[in-house]
Amino acid sequence: MEFDAPDRRGSNSGKWDRMEALFGVSPHDGLAMWTADSDYPTAPCVREAVQKAVDHGVFGYSWTYPAYLDAVCWWMQNRHGWAIEP
C-alpha cells in the first residue's frame, strides 16, 4: 500500500512549521509523528459536505438534525454498549 501525504511545510502547520524552533530539527530532515494532526487528505464525502455548506453561503445556527443524533446513538451503542436517547 502506498501513502502519499501532502507536503504541509509552509502551511502554518504547527508540527511542521515549528519543528525547528521547538525541537531543533529542520522540517526538511525531521519526521513529525504527532497523532492529533494527521497528514492525509480529508475524505471526499466530508469535503463535499463542507463545500455544499460553503456554496449555500449562510453559516447560521442549525436546529436539531435527526440523522446526526441517530448516528451518535448508533455509535454509542455499537462502540460502547450504551443505549442513549437523542
C-alpha positions in Angstrom: 0.0 0.0 0.0 1.3 3.4 -0.9 0.6 6.5 1.2 1.1 9.9 -0.5 0.8 12.6 2.1 0.5 16.2 1.0 3.5 18.4 2.0 2.3 20.6 4.8 5.5 22.5 5.4 4.9 26.2 5.0 1.1 25.8 5.5 1.1 27.1 9.1 1.1 23.6 10.4 2.4 23.7 14.0 4.1 20.3 13.9 5.9 21.1 10.7 6.5 24.8 10.8 7.5 25.0 14.4 9.6 21.8 14.4 12.9 23.5 14.2 12.0 26.1 16.9 10.6 23.5 19.3 13.0 20.6 18.7 16.0 21.9 16.8 15.2 19.7 13.8 14.7 21.1 10.3 11.3 20.1 8.9 13.3 19.0 5.8 15.2 16.5 7.8 12.7 15.6 10.6 9.7 13.4 10.7 6.6 14.7 12.5 4.9 11.9 14.3 2.0 13.6 16.1 -1.2 11.7 16.3 -3.7 14.5 16.8 -2.7 16.2 13.5 -2.9 13.9 10.5 -1.1 14.4 7.3 -3.6 12.9 4.9 -6.4 14.5 2.9 -9.9 14.7 4.3 -12.3 12.1 2.9 -14.0 13.2 -0.3 -17.5 12.8 1.3 -16.5 15.2 4.1 -15.0 17.7 1.6 -18.2 17.6 -0.5 -20.4 18.2 2.6 -18.3 21.2 3.6 -18.3 22.5 0.0 -22.1 22.2 -0.1 -22.3 24.3 3.1 -19.9 26.9 1.6 -21.8 27.0 -1.6 -25.0 27.7 0.3 -23.3 30.7 1.8 -25.2 31.0 5.1 -23.4 29.9 8.3 -26.1 30.5 10.8 -27.2 28.2 13.6 -28.9 24.9 12.8 -31.7 23.2 14.6 -31.6 19.5 15.6 -30.5 17.1 12.9 -32.2 13.7 13.4 -29.7 11.8 11.2 -26.8 13.1 13.3 -28.5 12.2 16.6 -29.3 8.7 15.2 -25.6 8.3 14.2 -24.4 9.3 17.7 -26.8 6.9 19.3 -25.7 4.1 17.0 -22.1 4.9 17.7 -22.5 4.8 21.4 -24.5 1.6 21.3 -22.1 -0.2 18.9 -18.9 1.2 20.2 -19.5 1.3 23.9 -22.7 -0.7 24.6 -24.5 2.3 25.8 -28.1 2.8 24.8 -28.7 6.5 24.8 -31.7 8.6 23.8 -31.3 11.5 21.4 
